[in-house]
Amino acid sequence: MTSDELELLGARVNDARHLDAFADFVAMTTWDVEQRADGPIMKSAAGTTWRGLSNLMQRRGYRVVRELGAPAATSWAVHLRIIPDVRGAREDAPVSLRHT
């Protein structure tokens, strides 16, 4: 993995399996991503996300996930649940308004 990828992962990687999973993810080719998108999960939300990544890679001419750049690859990895999302509360998370 590149130093940029390792730096971006930072707190996201709390054990070796996340690091290994991310390393495998960024090494995936367009064909690998397409196979994942067309696999048994293709009609699920995860399959739709893999299809989106596949379409992006094909449209933009990326040959491997790493070519997207460290920030984009990390975002896709979080979205695909390859690595955990440790950013805290998301901006689009529902807001709970309590009456006191």
PyMOL commands that set and color helices and strands:
alter all, ss='L'
color gray80, all
select helices_A, chain A and resi 3-12+16-26+30-37+45-60+65-68+70-79
alter helices_A, ss='H'
color red, helices_A
deselect
rebuild
show_as cartoon
